[in-house]
Amino acid sequence: MNQDWEDRVTAAWASFDDYPQERAHEFRALIDALVAELPDDSPLGPFERACAWDSTGHSDKAVPLYREALARGLTGYKGRRARIQLSSSLRNVGQPEEGVKLLTPELDGPSAELDDAVRAALALCLSSLGRDREGLALVLGALAPHLPRYQRSMANYARALVDTEA
């Protein structure tokens, strides 16, 4: 879509906190109005609608929309966001194993600003499966580079949590 549409979507999301839960339907209507401007086959439509449902507490309604956006070819930054958010929603609806399958390949993808979000969402899915040590290892590994000190120690501790040789 064009920059004007992207700017209006960004502005809508910037106003999200203006919509308390009892007015969540108004926010979703705002997003729906923007989506109505898109071509029928655009992957951005289901993605934005999924985000709106998800952000207003309806993971169950978001899951099929994220899937649709990805099936329509949503790629790049928003495609990665869709996979992160879908995995989180899958966990929320009791399907964390599918979230793990969806996000694990992202660990080997090109590094980008969403890397820590990938690890955080994957850690939650792993925890829901009783794999807390693996989840903690991911979170510590993601946190270590951001620490003012102890980066090497925390990275080593993260590896030790899942090292079967130790």
KEGUGU-554331 format. One record per residue (C-alpha): y, x, z. Coordinates in steps of 0.2 Angstrom, whole numbers, plus 2048, in hexadecimal, padded with zeros to 3 digits. Each point is the difference from the previous one (the first is absolute). Layout:
BEGIN
{r {Y,X,Z}}
...
END
This chain:
BEGIN
{r {800,800,800}}
{r {812,805,7FF}}
{r {80A,809,80D}}
{r {80A,7F0,805}}
{r {7F0,7F7,804}}
{r {7FA,80F,80A}}
{r {811,801,809}}
{r {7FE,7ED,805}}
{r {7EF,802,806}}
{r {805,80F,80B}}
{r {80F,7F5,806}}
{r {7F4,7F2,804}}
{r {7F4,80C,80A}}
{r {810,807,809}}
{r {803,7EE,806}}
{r {7EE,7FE,807}}
{r {805,801,812}}
{r {80C,7F2,7FD}}
{r {7F2,7F4,7FF}}
{r {7F7,7FC,811}}
{r {7EE,7FA,7FF}}
{r {805,7EE,7FF}}
{r {80A,804,7F0}}
{r {7F3,80B,7F8}}
{r {7FD,7F3,7F3}}
{r {812,802,7FA}}
{r {7FE,813,7FE}}
{r {7F0,7FD,7F6}}
{r {80A,7F3,7F5}}
{r {80D,80E,7FD}}
{r {7F3,80C,7FA}}
{r {7F7,7F2,7F6}}
{r {811,7FD,7F7}}
{r {801,812,7FB}}
{r {7EE,800,7FB}}
{r {803,7F1,7F5}}
{r {80C,80B,7F5}}
{r {7F1,80C,7FB}}
{r {7F5,7FE,7F2}}
{r {7F0,7F6,805}}
{r {7F5,810,7FE}}
{r {80B,80C,80A}}
{r {7F7,809,80E}}
{r {810,800,80A}}
{r {7FF,7ED,803}}
{r {7F0,7FF,80A}}
{r {805,810,809}}
{r {810,7FA,806}}
{r {7F9,7EF,805}}
{r {7F2,809,809}}
{r {80C,80B,80A}}
{r {80A,7F0,804}}
{r {7F0,7F7,807}}
{r {7FA,810,809}}
{r {811,803,808}}
{r {801,7EE,806}}
{r {7EF,801,809}}
{r {7F4,7FA,7F2}}
{r {7F4,80E,7FB}}
{r {7F4,7F3,7FA}}
{r {80C,7FA,7F3}}
{r {805,812,7FC}}
{r {7EF,807,7FC}}
{r {7FD,7F7,7EF}}
{r {812,803,7FB}}
{r {7FE,813,803}}
{r {7F0,800,7F6}}
{r {808,7F6,7F2}}
{r {80E,80D,7FF}}
{r {7F4,80E,7FF}}
{r {7F5,7F8,7F4}}
{r {810,7FD,7F5}}
{r {803,813,800}}
{r {80C,803,80E}}
{r {801,813,801}}
{r {80B,80E,807}}
{r {809,7FE,810}}
{r {7FE,7ED,801}}
{r {7EE,801,7FB}}
{r {7FD,80C,80F}}
{r {80A,7F4,80B}}
{r {7F5,7F2,7FB}}
{r {7F0,80A,804}}
{r {807,804,811}}
{r {806,7EF,804}}
{r {7F0,7F8,7F9}}
{r {7F5,80B,80B}}
{r {80A,7FB,80F}}
{r {7FF,7EE,7FB}}
{r {7ED,802,7FE}}
{r {7FF,807,811}}
{r {80A,7F1,807}}
{r {7F4,7F3,7F8}}
{r {7F0,809,806}}
{r {7FC,80B,7F1}}
{r {805,812,806}}
{r {7F1,808,7F7}}
{r {808,7FA,7F0}}
{r {810,808,805}}
{r {7F8,810,804}}
{r {7F8,800,7EE}}
{r {811,7FC,7F8}}
{r {80A,80E,80A}}
{r {7F4,80E,801}}
{r {803,806,7EE}}
{r {812,800,804}}
{r {7FE,80F,80B}}
{r {7FC,80A,7F1}}
{r {80E,7FA,7F5}}
{r {810,809,7FD}}
{r {80A,803,80F}}
{r {80F,7F4,802}}
{r {80B,7F8,80D}}
{r {7F3,7F2,803}}
{r {7F3,80D,806}}
{r {802,7FC,812}}
{r {800,7ED,7FD}}
{r {7EF,803,7F8}}
{r {7F9,809,80E}}
{r {807,7F4,80D}}
{r {7F9,7F0,7F7}}
{r {7F0,809,7FD}}
{r {7FF,805,813}}
{r {802,7EE,805}}
{r {7F2,7FB,7F4}}
{r {7F5,80D,807}}
{r {804,7FB,812}}
{r {7FB,7EE,7FC}}
{r {7F0,807,7FB}}
{r {7FD,809,810}}
{r {804,811,7F8}}
{r {80E,804,80B}}
{r {7FE,813,800}}
{r {802,800,7ED}}
{r {80F,7F6,801}}
{r {808,80A,80E}}
{r {7FC,810,7F5}}
{r {80A,7F8,7F2}}
{r {80F,7FB,80A}}
{r {801,811,809}}
{r {7FE,809,7EF}}
{r {80E,7F6,7FA}}
{r {80B,802,80F}}
{r {7FE,813,802}}
{r {80C,805,7F2}}
{r {80E,7F6,807}}
{r {7FF,808,812}}
{r {80D,80D,805}}
{r {7F2,80A,807}}
{r {7ED,800,802}}
{r {7FD,7FC,7ED}}
{r {7F1,80C,7FF}}
{r {7F9,7FB,810}}
{r {801,7ED,7FC}}
{r {7F9,803,7EF}}
{r {7F1,80A,807}}
{r {7FD,7F2,80D}}
{r {800,7F3,7F2}}
{r {7F3,80A,7F6}}
{r {7F5,803,810}}
{r {7FF,7ED,803}}
{r {7F6,7FE,7F1}}
{r {7F8,811,7FE}}
{r {7ED,7FD,802}}
{r {7FD,813,802}}
{r {80B,801,810}}
END
